[in-house]
């Protein structure tokens, strides 16, 4: 009997909706990353993009534990000398509520071309509505 080698072309990609309201950011991000990578599937292959599409709603209502709301700092660099920009979690949530969730999930994906390909299947919305009803997404609960 030969070992079956899956190819990324004939992969069935489901759509999942995660509600981030009152969910801890790290737990939400790890579950979303697992779905994006395809680790929940029996034919998971580390070097292929076997994952599903993930829609995260209510990203503005995600919960940070401990004192992360005051202490966590997001950094980016413009590329110019002295171009380091630091923004606190509270201000980041006020200005760009979806970016907090996006960066947490992106940090749990591989840092390769494959990881970028997986990240493209993520959609994050600050409110409870999303335009992906046509894909018939399945609502998922976040493991606590």
N, C-alpha and C positions, 0 to 999 in steps of 0.2 A: 504494500500500500504506500502510495506516495504522499508526502506532506504537501498540503495545499498551501500555495503561496498567494495571499491576497494582493490584488492590485488596487490602486486608489481610484480607478476609473469607474468601476461598477459598484460603488459604495452607496448604500441608501442613507441619505442624510435626513434625519428628523429635525424638527424645530422644537425647542424647549423654551418656556417662559419661566424666569425666576423672579419672584417678588422680593425686592430688597427692603421692604418696609419692616423696621425693627429687627433686621437680620444683622449679625455681626459681620463686619466687612471681610475679615480673613476667611471665615467659613463660607461665605457667599462666593468669594473669589476662588477658593480651592475647588468648590463644586463646579463652578462655571468652567474653570480650566480643565477639569477632568472630562467634562462633556465636550469641550472644544477639541481636546486631544483624541478623544475616542476611547479612553481607558475603561469606560463602562461597557464596551462591546467585547464579546468573546473572541473576535478576530482582530484584536488590537495589535498593531504593528508599529514599533517605535519610529521607524523611518518613513512612514507614510501618513498622510493626512486623512485619517479615518473618522474624524470627529463630526459632530452635529452642529447646527446653527443654534445660537443661544441669544435670547432677548431678555434683557434685564430691565424691569420697570420699577418705578419708585426709588430711583438711585439717590435722590435727594434725602430720603428718609433712612438711609443706611446708618447703622450704629457703630460707633468706635468705642472700644472698651478702655478702661483705665483712664489715664490722663492724655491720651493721644490727641484729643480735640485741641488741647493747648500746646502739646509738645511736639507732635509730628510735623516735620518740615518736608515740603516737596521742593526739589531742586531741578533747575534746568540751566543750560548755558547757551548764550547767544553765539559763541564762537569767537567773540572779540575779547581782547585782554580786559580783565575785570568784568566780564559779562555774566557772572554767576547771579542768578535770580533765585531767591528763596521765598517761598510762600507757605504760610502756616495752614494747617488742615481746616481750621474754621473759615479762613478767608477763601481758600480753594473751594470749599463746599458752597460758599455764598456766590462766588463768581462763576464757577464751572462745576455744578453738582455731579455731572456724569463723569468728569475726568478722574475723580477719586476712585470710583469703581473700575474704570477702564485701566488705570495704572496698576491697581492691585491685581487685576486679572492678568494683564500683560506681564507682570513680574513673575507670574507662576507658569508662564509658557516658555518653551525653549527659545534661546536667544540666537536663532538661526533663520534661514530663509523659510524653513518649514514652520517655525513659530509665527512668523509674520503672516504666512498663509492661513494658519489657524486663527490668528487674531482678526482677520478680515471677516470671519463668520460671526463676530460678536456685534450686537447692537445694544446700546444702553440708552435709556430714556429717563429723564428726571421725574416725569409724572406717571400716572397709572395707564395712560393710553399709548398704543403702538400701532403702526400701520401694517402689521404682518398677519392679520387675521386670515388672509387668503391662503397662507401656508399651513393653516390648521395646527398651530403650536400646542404642545402638551404642557400643561401647568405642572411645575415641579415644586416640591417642598424642600426647604433647606434643612439639611441634617443639623440637629442641635446637639 
